Structures are given as structure tokens and as C-alpha cells.
Amino acid sequence: MPTFLSDGLTLAYVDEGHGEPILLIHGFASNRDVNWRYPGWIDTLTKAGRRVIAIDNRGHGESEKPHEPLRYRVAAMAHDAFSLIRHLGLGRVDVMGYSMGARISAFLALEHPEVVRSVVLAGLGMGLVDGTGPWEPIVAALEAPSAADIRHKTGLMFRRFAEQTGGDLAALAACMRASRETMPADRVMRITAPALVAVGTRDVIAGSAQGLADLLPNGRALDIPDRDHMLAVGDKAFKAGVLAFLDARP
């Protein structure tokens, strides 16, 4: 597994296929395989003639997992993505993130517009601006002695997902404490790259896709029909919409 250094941490990634590069940034408690390989994204994009780079965010997958919350600021994780682009000697890339990965992608597009050709913000709408949550029950669930001790429905869902993906619960709790930073509307309006905001119509976590797209100077919304936050990732309509967006962008 190839790795690179960012902010003193060793981070893992995959780099597959040929063509115009796209960087994939996964969501909270997931990893590059669970978010992108198993739902067929890497296969779909490489068959479409693209070079696919998928990072394991700090605290996840095969990347290093610090337990200090301050190591998980969104700006720090966006810098990891920027460092990977530079590590690979790339100029501008398309970027797609899901949920927490979409938040990281938005910060990357804002702080480093010179490397972002276009951005897909998936599983995150107006939650980027207004916040989503509450997240305290999820932190409590991750820190609970066992899943049997958890009564909060959403907290239990995240705890089970973290266990299924083999996550480091202490690192994930630290990440959840620090990675929910919002982006004020006036800063969102400074993201000028072509942007697609894709959210499931049954997603009660992400917030409005259209609301966020309306703030983005070159944004548009994609509704993923009849999908919630967990089931939208591998949806065929989502994939078709992203491929059409990538083909149409300048």
C-alpha cells in the first residue's frame, strides 16, 4: 500500500487507472475500500477512463490514527488531501467527497482552489453551513464499553458501522469531536470550481442539496432518489449523475 507523509502522519492511499485524475475522500468511520471500492466507484471511474486516487483519511483505514482531537480539524485533513495531490506531482484534479469527506473537499476547494478542477459534495448539503447533529451521542457511543450499553439510535448506528469497518474507536471519537466545523455562507460563495451537490432524498443528516448548490457560484444539485445517508453511496443514479457532471465540466 503506497503511503505519504502529511503533518507528521503516515497516510495511505490507492492510485489506479489512467486518464484525468479524480481524488476520492471518504466519510467518517469509513475508509477508501468501504466508501469507494466495495460500492463500485473505483471500477466505475477507471472504466470511464479516469485515474482514481482514494485516500484513507487520518484516523481511518490504514492511515495513522492519533487520539488527540486537535489533530482532526477539517483544515488539517484538507491539507492532507492537498499534500497527496502535491506528493503525486499533479496539477489540478477533480475531487469527490462523501459526508465528512465532502466537508473536507469543500475546505480543500476553498483553501486550495489552484488544485481543484471540480468538486462533488455528496452526502452533505446545507449541513456544511448549518451544522448537523447533535454529535455528542455519537461520541458517547464510540466511547461506550460495548454496543450493548448504547441506547441512542444514531449513536448505535455509528458504533456498529465503526466496528464493522474495523475502526479505532478512540481515534474516531477524537475525530468526531473536532471534524464537524461548519463553513459560513459567505465562504461557501467563494468556492468557484464547478460543483455538484448530491444528497439522498431520504437523507435526514446531510441537509438540503439545493440550498447548498444555490450558495455555490457554479453549483447544481443532484437528488439521489429514495436513498438515505448510508444507502446513497453506491446508487446507480448517483454514479450516472457524477459521470455526466465530470464529462460536462470545463
PyMOL commands that set and color helices and strands:
alter all, ss='L'
color gray80, all
select helices_A, chain A and resi 32-37+41-47+69-72+74-87+100-111+113-115+127-130+136-143+147-149+153-164+169-178+185-188+209-215+236-248
alter helices_A, ss='H'
color red, helices_A
select strands_A, chain A and resi 3-6+9-16+20-25+50-55+93-98+116-122+195-200+219-224
alter strands_A, ss='S'
color yellow, strands_A
deselect
rebuild
show_as cartoon
